[in-house]
């Protein structure tokens, strides 16, 4: 509050200067009018007509700039030269008012800069098409409904994930696509001079680049000849970004070998610059033929030909003349034939009910022009909400500046009246005033673009880490610059047009006689500025409430019980399978590494898990439970993870009954599992689950063979926001396809201090094994709620900025009203009114404006609350504490802004006030 008061005092000085200048102009206008009247009388005595006498007197006096120019413009002066004169005159006017100009430009820079930066983010995530040929023809293939029991892996909606054989059937037997591609993401290890490094890649079909219409920057891209038989296509295409960063754009790399996950591949080309795959936010470094799956995923349990192994996302290009609805209808018969073939291959173990539901699945084609909408689905609503908030900031900015221009317009009424009396048209005067507005806007836009560029650079790192937005462009492209230009034009109209129209519609005779002090006009301007102020307070109320709701939501997320303790834990990940470790070797390596880490000074406990905690990643499988009768259409899926001994003690999730995994829980022994409370309540209600069994898979002939040895408290796993789901934990030593692990180390000291030691411990066993994602568990939690942190932080900044703008605007309105009512205040004081009565007279006006703005703003919040409900966590849009707190904060800002004008009014000397006019 002290800093805000300081700001208001400084800004108040600028307004005081503006008001002093207005009084000086009025005094000069009075002197000018007396001289003008004298010259008019002299000209009348010479026999001139009244109009000619006034015109000659004005020209002789020269008291108004551009009098001759305006007169000549009415006689056909060239428009271009006239515009140049408007610009020169506007620049002189702004230069003579440095305080006003500085405040206006800075305010506009904040509004335009924030909007330009947010549009750049919105454009890259939601609006921009893929950089491919005719992206509007692309579609994403989806099939909602049940799937064959087996392995599923993919990000986003699992309805978009298929097996490779299903893709091949659709590709080879369809009448609607000119091309159909398949891809899935994988993690690779690339050998280099300084050891191996993890790199994200894509396994793609041979027609991938052809369907997209993406050519090479160098060499060649894949063709159908690069998708022949499993393991028969050891070639790789580098992405342009990876080639530039890691090979220094070296053109001699073609036909060189590249060791990827222990397999030598030949570099045959580099993809076109600007192309980074078909999913916004991901930027694969390498592209490998899909037939090399076994070599790239050496520990995968399933063959690429297995119809239960669902990994690939499918995108297609429609033939000319086909709409999405027409294509769906044409595909349905062949798709149902594929499903029936899958059921026949799977056998009778599926069960009759499942078979019926599976065969009835539909095929759906979604728009694919913007790529796979994974990031758009998860973050699109938040980005739109942020865009709306910065849009409100711009409206507040425009209302604030419009109020200032109304005041300046009244101060210039005499000048405008003289020009109109000389014959200048109203359109000509509006153009002059709009030119001044657009000059301000142009300066604000230039500063705003520079500010937007700085904001984007500041956001680049957090967006890549928090949103997983790899490839975010922190520079302004032509689309964003075009947006900024259009925004500047719109802003100039929003805050400049209404004041210009009002200022150029005076009573000319009154303006010339009374020098702009017409009481009716002044009251009209007060009403206009009061209306603008009410709108500012309403919009500010909306932003403050949004800030309060998002901040409350973030607080709920940070303070919620996760079912585990994140303090004093550090994590890191390794992927031995990428260095050609077999699952048995990975298990042995993990056991040795755990023992070595446990022996480090300060380490209390250590364990490992196949799937990282709070990384928005999960695995699931349907199950058959001993003694449980499945209901019709019941979802029998549970989440799964493979963990090491001491896992729950390390993350401090309480064990409710039974035991933790032991070193003796190995492959070949009794299969065991630990389940969470939710799974125990759902499948073992009224029974003690310890000693009972379940099995992965569902249908006839599945025998429960996994013994439950423990029950743990419910905890969050994939996300902080996510719901608790039935969970089954199994020993990683019994995972037949184990290829990567994340280790968790609990320590009594600062966990980040162990990072270097842990890296060296791993390298002591294998110097070529990459260690990645090393961070504390607190950092992992904060990264998981990064979108909520970003929303809360930016909304608080926006709310503070809006409050400052509202305070400045209210101060301007109140100071202007005090100036207009100086004589009235003097009379009241002379008649015996106390300082308190006078102060209340002014303060009551501020409270009235604030009350009207608060009512409008709170009503808008209640009406629009449902639009942001999905982004909140355990808080309602109509939360009374948030609404009351926002209203109280805004009233405090209003009182602070009204304090200086109120104090000035209460201190008016009656004798000075009575002589004011």
N, C-alpha and C positions, 0 to 999 in steps of 0.2 A: 504494500500500500504506500510506503514511503517513496519507493521508486516511481510508482504511478503518479503520486502527488508531484514529484519533481518534474515528470514529463508534462503534466498539466500546467504547472507554473511556466515552463519554457514555452509550451504551445500557447498558453495564455498571453505571454508577452507578444507573440506574433499577432494574436487577435487584437490586443491593445494597440499595436502599431497600425493594424488595418483600420480600426475605429478612429484613431487619431488622424490618419490620412483622410478618412471620410469627412471628418470635421474640417480639416484644412481645405479639402476640395470644396466643401460647402461655403466656407468663408471666401475662397477665391471666386467661386461662382457668383456670390453676392456682389463682389467687387466688379467682376466681369459684366454682370447684368446692368450695373449702374453706368459703367462706361459705354456699354452697348446702347442703352437707352439715350444717352447723351448724343452719340453719333447718329442714331435714328432720327432724333429731333432735328439735328443739323441738316440731314439729307431731306427731311420733309420740308424744311424751310427753303430748300433749293428747288422744290417743285416735284420731287420724285414721288412715285406711288408708294404706299406703305410697304408692299412686298419688296419693291426694288430698294427702298430705303433700308430695310432690315438686311437684305442680302449684301448691299454695298458696305453697310456698317460691319457685318460679320467678316467680310473679306478684308476690310481695313484693319479691324481689330486683331485678326489672326489668333484669337484665343483658343480655337479648337483645332487640334491637329487633323489634317486630312480634309479640311473644309473644301479646299479647291479640288482635291482629288475626288471627293464625293460628287461635287458639282459636275466635274468633267465626266465622271463615270455615267451620269445620267444623260450626257450628251453623246454617248456612244464610244466612251473610252474603251480600248481593247480589253477583253475579259482576262487574257493571260497576264497582261501587265497589271491589271486591277488585282488579280489574285496575288501576284508578287508583292504589290503594295500592302495588301491585307496581311500577308505573312510578315513583311518588314515591320508594319505597325504593331502586329501582335507580339512580335519579339521585343519591341521597345516597351510595350505595356508590361510584359512579364518581367523584363529586366528591371523595370522601375519598382517592382513588387517582389523582391527576392525572398522575403519570408513566406508569402503566399505560394510562390512558385515552388520553393523547396518542399513545403508541406504537401502540396498537390502532387508533385512528381514522385516523392517518396511513397505516398499513399498509393498512387497508381502502380508504382513498381511492385509493391507488395501484392496488390490484387492481381495484376497481370502476370507477375512472375510465378506466384503460387498456382494460378490456373494453367499457365503454360507447362509447368513441370508436371502437374497432375495429368494434363492431357497427353503428354509424352508417355507417361506410364500407362494410361488408359489405351492409348493407340497401340502400344507394343503388346499389351495383353489381350485386349478385347476387339480392337477394330482392324488391325493390320492383317491382310491376307498373307498366306504363305508365298514366299518368293519363287513361285513355280508358274508354269504355263497354265493359263485359264484356271485359276484356283476355284472359281465358282462352279466348275464341273465336278469337283471332288466330293465324295460322300464317304462317311464312316459306317461300316457294317456293324450292326448290333443284333443281339438275339437274347432278350430278357427271358428269364425262367431257369429251371433246374438244369444242372450239368452232370455229365457222367462222373462218378466217383473217380478221383485221381488227383494229379498234381495241377495246381493252377498258380500262375505267377503273372503279375502285371500290375501297373499302376492305374488308378482310376476305376471306372465302372467295369466290373468283371463281365457284364453282358457284352463287352466289346472284345473279349479275349477268346480265341479259338485255338484248336489244334492245327498243326501244319497240314495233316491230311484233309481236314475240312476246308482249309483255305485252298488247297490244290483242287479239290472237287469243285468248289465254287468258281475258281479261275477257269477251269477247263470246260465247264458245262453251264454257261450262262448266256443269255441273249441280250443282256442290257449293258454290259461293261465293255468299253474299248480296252481297258486294262485294269487289273486288280493286283495290288501289291500287299506284301506281308512284312512286318518288322517286329522285333522286340528288343528291348534294352538289356544289356549285360555289362558286367564289370570285368575288365581285362587287366592283365599285368603286362607292361611292355618293358623289356629289358633294355637298359642303356648303359652308358659308361660308368655311371655312379650307382648302379644297382637297378632294381625294378621300381616302376611307379604305377599306381592304379590309374586307369583311364576308362571313362565310360565309352561304350561302343554300341553299335546296333547290328544285329544279325538281320539281313534283309534278303528278300527274294531277288532273283536275277533281273527281273523287270522293274525294280524299284525306281531307278533313275529314269527309265524310259517312260513309265506311267506318269511320273511327276513332270517330265519334260526338263530335267536338270542335266546339263552337260558338264564336261570336265573343265577345270581351269588349266589342267596339264595332264597329259597321258590319256587315259580312257576311264569310263565308268563301267559298271557291270552290265552284262547282257544275259539273255536266257542261257547262253553257253556256260555261264558261271554258276548255274544251279542244276547240276546233273545228278550226282549220287553222293550219299553221305561221305564226307571226308575227301572228296575228289576235287575240291576247288580252293586250294591254298593261296588265295589272293586277297588283297586288302586295298581299299580306297581311303585315303586320308581326307578329313575335312579341311577346308581351306584355313580355318583358324588354327587347328592343331599343327598343320604344316608350317604356318607362319611362326607360331610360338616356339615349337620344339625343333624345327629343322631350319629356321631362319630363311624360309622361302627358297631353299636350295633346290634348283631344278634338276640336279644330278641324282636325286634319290630314286627316280624311276627304275624299276626292275631290281632294286636292292632288296635284300631280305629284311624283314622286321619280325622279331621274336615276340609273339603275342601269346601270353599264357603258356609259354614253353613250346609253342608251335611256330616254326618258321613260315611266314607268309611273304609273298612277293608283292611289293608296292607297285600297283599298275596305274595309279592315277590319283589326282587331287580333285575334289568336288569344287563346283563353282563358288566363287566368293559370294558371301551373303546367304548361302544356303546352310541351314543348321538342323536339318531333319524336319519331321512333321509334327513336332510337339513343342509348343511355345514354352520357353523356360528351360529346355534341354538343349545341349549342344554336344552331340557325340563327337569324339575325337577320331574314331575310325568306323568304317563300314566293312562288314565281313559277310560273305555269302551264307545264307541260312543253312545250307547243307554242311557247314563247318561247326554245327552246334556241339557235337560230341567233343571236338577238339577245344572249343572255347569254354565249354562247361564240362570239364573232364569227370566231375563227380556226379553228374546228372544221372538219376536212377532210370530215366525213361529214354527210349529211342525217339528220334524225331518223327518216326512213323507211328508212334503210339497215339491213338485217338483220345486217350485219357489225359494226355500231357498238353494242357492248354496254356499257351504262352503268347501267341502272335495276335497283334492287332491288324485289322484289314482295312485298307482304304482303296476305293475304286474311282475310276473316271467314267461317268455315264456317257453312253453314245448319244449323238445328236438326236433330238426329238423325244428323249425319255425324261419324264419328271421323276422325282423320287417315289411318288405314290404309284406311278405306272410301273416303275422298276420293281418295287416290292411285290406287286401282284404277279409280275412275270417271273420272279425268282421263287415264289413260294412253292410251286410243285417240285422243282428240283431240290429245294432246300429240305422239304419234308422227306424226300427220298434219301438224302444224305443222313438225316436223323434216324430213319428206320434202319439204314445200313449200320450206323453206330450201335444201335440197340442190339442188332443181330450179332455183331462182333463181340459186344460186352457179355452176352449170354443171359441166362435166366436169373442170375444173382441180383439183378436190379429190382425185382419186384414189379408186380403188375401195375400198381398205382403210379409208381415212378415212371414206368415205361409210357404210360398213357399221357402223363403231364409233359414228359420230355418230347414226345413226338408232336405234340400240339404247339410247340414253341413257334413263334412268329419271327420273321426277319424284318428288321427296321433299318432304314437308311437315314442317317443324320447328315446335316451339312458338314462338309469337311474343308471348306475354303480357308478357315482359320486354323486348320490343323486339329489334332486331338485336343479337345477342350478340357484337359485335366486341370491346368492352372486357372483357366477361366471359371470352371465350376467351383473351385475351392476359394478363390480370392476375388472373383468378379464383383460380387455384391459389395465387398468392402471397398474396392476401388471406385465403384460408382458412388458409394456413400461419401468417400473422400472428395470426389469430383463435385458432388452436390455442396459439400461444405465450403470448398474454395469458391464455388459459384456464389454462395451467400456472402462470402467475404467481398467479392467483387461488387455485389449489389449494395452492400453497406458502404463501400468506397465511393460508389457512384452517388448514393444519397448524400453522403457527407460533402463531397465536392459540389454537388448541385446546390446544397445549402449555402456554401461559401460563394458560389457564383450568383445566387440570388441577391446576397448582400452586396457584392461588387456591382451587380447590375443596377441596384437602387442608387448606389453612390455615383453611378455614371449617367443618371437619368437626364441631368441637364445637358451633358455632352450629346446624348442620343437625341434629346428633344431638338437641339439646335440643328443637328444633321437632318432630321426629318423635316424641320422647317425649311431647310435649304433645298428640299426636293428629293433627298435620298429615299429610296423605296424601303419598305419594311424588309423585303427579301434581301436587299443589299446589306442592311444592318445585321440581319440574322446571320448572313454569310460571314461578316466580319467577326461577330462574336463566336460563331462556330469555329472559325479559323483559329482563334485564340484557344478554344477548348481542344481542338485537334493538335495544336502545337504542344499543349500540356500532355496530351495523350501520347504523342509521338515520343516525347522525352521519357515519359513513364514506361512506354513499351520498350524502348532501348534499354533502360535500366532493368526492366522486368525480365527481358530475355537473358541479360547477364546474370540476374538473380536466379532464373530458372535453370540455367546451366550449372550454377553452383549447387543448387538444391539436388539436381539429378546426380551430380558427382558424389554428393554426400549420401544419397540414397543407394548408390550402386552396390557398395559392399554389403550393407544390411539386407538389401533385397536378394542378393545372390545367396547369402547365408540363411536368411529367414524364410524367404519364399521359394528357395531352390530355383531361383530365376537366373540360370546361367545364360550369358550372352546378352544381358541387359545393356542397352545402348545409352550411355550417359551424355550423348551429344544431341543437339537439336537438328533434326533433318528438315527437309523442305516442307513436309506435311505439318510439322510442329510450328515452323516459322510462319507458314500460311495461317495456321490457327491463331498465332499470336497477333499477326497483322489484322485478321478479321476481328479478333477480340478487341484490339485497339480502336478500330473504327466503331464497333458497337459501343464500346465504353464512352468514346467521345460523344456519340449521339445520346446515350443514356444520361450522362451528367451535364451535357452542354445544351441540348436542344430546348428543353423546357425553360431553363433560365433565359436563354436567348429570346425565345418567343415572348416571354413575360416582360423582359426588359425593353423590347422594341414595340410595346403596345401601351405607351403612356398617353396621358392627356398632354398634347404638345404645349398648349398654352399654359397649363398648370406647371409643366416642367420648366418652361422658360421663366415664368413669373416667380415660382416658389423654389427654384433650384433643387428640385428633387425631394423636397420635404413634405410633399403631399401626404396628409395623414392617412387618407384612404388607401393610397398605394402602399404606405409603410405597413398598415394593418394587413393588407393582402399578402405582402411578403412574409410577415410574421406567421400568418396562417400556413403559407407554403412551407416555410422552414419548420414549423411545428409538425406538419404532416410528414415531412421527410425524417424528422427526428423520431417520430412514433414508429415509422417503418424501420429505422435503424435499430431501435430498442427491441422491436419484435424479432427481427432477424438475429440480433445478438442473443436474445433469450433462447432461440432455437439452438444456436451453436453452443451456448453454455450448458443447456440441458443435454445435448448430445455428448459434450465433453464429460459431463458428470456421469452419464449412463455408461460410456465406454470405460471411464476410469473405475467406476464401481464394478463393472464386469471384470476388468483386469485384476482388481483387488480380490475378487472372489476366486479367480483362477489361481492366483499366487498363494492364497491362504487356504485353499481347499486341502483336505486330507487325501493324498494320493495312494495311501496304503503302503507307502515305502518312504524312506528318508533319503533325500538327495544331497544332504550336506556331507562333506568330508569323503566324497567318492569321486574317483577319476576313472574314466573309461577310455579304451582304445580298441581299434578293430584290426584284425589280420585276415587274410584270405589265402591260406596255404594252397588251396586247390589251383589258384592261378599260377603257382610255381610247380605244378604237376604233382602235388602231394595226393596220395590216395586217402580215402576217408580214414583208414586205419592209421596211416602216418599222421594225419591231422589230429586224431584223438590222442595219439602218443605224444605228439609235440605239445598239445594243449596241456596235458597232464604234467609234463616236465616244466613247462613255463609257469604253471600255477605254483609248483613247489618252489621255483626260484624266486618268484615275486613274493610269496609268503615269507621267505627268509629275509627280505629287505627290511632295514630299520624303519620303524614307524608304521609298518603295515599291520593292520589288525586282522583283516580277512581278504580273500580274493576268490572270485569265481568267474564263470563265463557263460554266455548265452549265444545261441545261434542268431536270434533276432534282437536288435537293439531296443532298449526301453525308450519310449517317448520319441520315436523316430518316424511316426506315422507309417509304420510298416507292420504287417501282420501276416500270419499264415493260418489256414483253417482246414478242417476236414470234417466230413460227416462221420458219424459214429453209430455203433450198435452197443446198447447198454444192457448188461446182465439184469434181468428181472424188470425191464422197463418196456411197456407196450407203446409203440409209436402211434401217434394220432394221424389221421388222414391229412396229408399235405403239411405235416409238421416239419419245420426246419430243424434238422438234426446236426447242423454244423456247430463245432466248437473251435475256439482259437487255440493254437498250439505254439509251443516253444520248446527248444531242447536246451537244457541248462546243466551246469556242473554242480558238484558237491558244494555245500555251503552257500548256495546262491541266495536263498532267502535270508540267511543270517547276514550276508554282505549288504544286501539292499534293505535289510531290516523290515521285511514283511513278516508279521507274526505267524508262526506255525500254530494252528488251532488244535490239531490232533495228528497222531501218527508221527512220522519221522521225515527228515530231509533225505536227499539222495546220498548214498555212501560211495566210497571208492570201489566197492565190490559190485556196484550196479553196472555191469559191463555187457558188451555184445555176447550173446550166447547164453546168458543167464536169464532168470525170470524177468520178463518185461514188466516194468513198474512205471507208475505215474503219480504225480501229486496234482490235485485239482483245487480250484478256488471255491469259495462259499457259494457263488452263484450257480456253478455247475452241480454242486452237492445238493442245493435246494431244488433245482429243476429236475434232475434225473434220479435223485436218491431221497426224495422227501419221505420222512418217517423211517428211514433206514440209516444205519451207520455205514458210510461208504468204505471205510477201511476194510480191506480184504476182499471187496467186491471187484468186478472186472468190467471192462469195456473193450471195444476193438474199433480200429479205423475201418471205414467202409460200411456200407448199408445194403441190406438185401438178404435174400435167402442164402444160406450156407456160410454166413459170417459168424465166426465163433469168438466171443469176447475172451481175449487172452492177455490183456494188460491189467495187472493188479494195482489197485489204488493203495498207496502206502502212506499218504498224508493229505491233509486239507489245510490250505493257507487262507489267510484273510484276503478279501477282494482288494485288488489294486488296479490302478490305471496302467495301461501298457503302451498302446499305440499313440494316444494323444491325451493331453490333460483334459480337453473338453469331452472326450468320448465317453460313451456309456460303459458301465461294467458289463462284460459278457462272460458266458461260461468259458472257462479256461482250463486247459490240461497241459501240465509241464512234464517233460520226459527227460531222462538222462542223455546228455549229448554223446556219451559213450555207446549208446544203443542206436544212434542215428547212422544208418547205413550209407547215407549220402553226404555226410558232414564235409563242408568245404570252407566255411569261414566262421569266425567267432568274434564276439565283442567281450572283452574282459572288463570286470568291475573290481576296483581295488579300494577298500575302505582303509583310511589312515587317520591317525590322531593329529596330524599336522595339516598345513595347507596342501591340499591334494595336487594343485597345479605344480608344486615344487618337485613332484615325482615324475613329471613328463619326460625329462631327459633321461632319467635313470631307467624308466620303463622301456624307452626306445632302445637304449643300449643293451638292456637285458634280452630283448627279442633278437637284436642283431648279433648278440653273442652266440645264439643258436643258428641263425641263418641271416647273413648280411644282405642277401638279396630279397628278403621278405619285406614288402612294404608295410609300414605301420601308419594307419590313417585314422582320421576322425578322433584324434586324441583331445579330450576336453573333460571338464568336470561334469558331474551329473546335474549340478545346478545350472551350468551353461546349456546343457542339453534340454533341460526343462524350459529355460528362458527362450531358447531357439524354437521350441515347439509352440510356444504361445507368442512368437514374434508378431504375427498378424494382429493379435489383440493389443500387444504393446505398441505397435505402430499406430493403430487406430486411436488408442488412448492418448499417446504422446502428441500426435498431430492435431487431434481434436482439442486438446488443452491449449496448444499453441494458437489454433484458430480462434478459440474462445477468448483467449487473452488479447489477441489482436483486435477482434471485434469489439471487445470491451473498451480498449484504448480508443478505437475509432469512434465509438459511441460517446465516450467521455469528451473527446475533442469536439464532436458535433454538438453535443448538449451545451458544452461551454460556449461555443460560438453562438448558439441560439439565445442562451441566457444573457451573454454579454451584449448582444445586439438589442435585446429587449430592454435591458437596463439603460442602454444609451437612448433608446426611443422614449423611455418613460422618465428620463432625468428630471424634466420640468414637473411632471406629476409627483415624483418623489419629493422634490423640493417643496411643493405646495403642501403635501401631506405632513412633511416635517415641520414646516412653518406653522401649520395648524395644530401641532402638538403630538403628532404620531411618534411613538417611541421607536428606537432602533429595532427592537424585537418585532414590532408590527410591520415595519418596512421589510425586514428580512423575511418574515413569513409571507408577505405579499409576493416576493420573488420566488421563494422556495416552494410555495404552493403551486406555482406554474410548472416548476420542474417535476414536482410529484405528480401533477396531472398528466404531463407528457409521459412520464415513466409508467404510471398505472395503465394508461391506454396501451402503451407498447407491450407491457408485461402480459396483459390480458390477451392481446392478439397473439403474442409469441407462445404463451402456454397453451392456448387453444390450438395453434398449429402443431405443437409438439404432441398433444393428445390425439389429434387427427391423423398425424403421419407416423405415430410411434410404431405401428405394425410393420412399416417398411424396413425398420432396423432391428426388429425383434429377433430375427435369426442370427444376428451378429452379437447378441448380448448373452451373458451367462449368469443365470440365477438372479436376474434383475428384470423388472418389468419396465416398459417405456413410461408408465405413469407412476413410477416410484415416487412416493410423496417426499422422501428425504432429498432426492435429487432435485425435484421441482422446487421445493422450498429453499434448498441451498443455493440453487441457481438464481432464484428471485432475490434472495437476501444479498448475494454477492453483487448482483447488478444494481440493486438499490444502493449498496455501499458505494459503488462506482459513481452512480448518479449524484449522490450527496457530495462526494468529493469534487465532482465536476461543477456542481452548482455552488460550491462554497465560495470560490473567488468572486463570481458576479454578485452573490448574495451579500458578501462582506463589503463589496464596493458600494452596493445600493444603500446598505445601512450606514455607510460612512459619508454619504453625500452631504455637502454643506448647503443648507437651504438658499443662501444668498447667491452662491455660484450657480446652483440649479435654476433659480429664477431668472438669471441673466443668460442661460444656456442658449436660447434662441432669440 
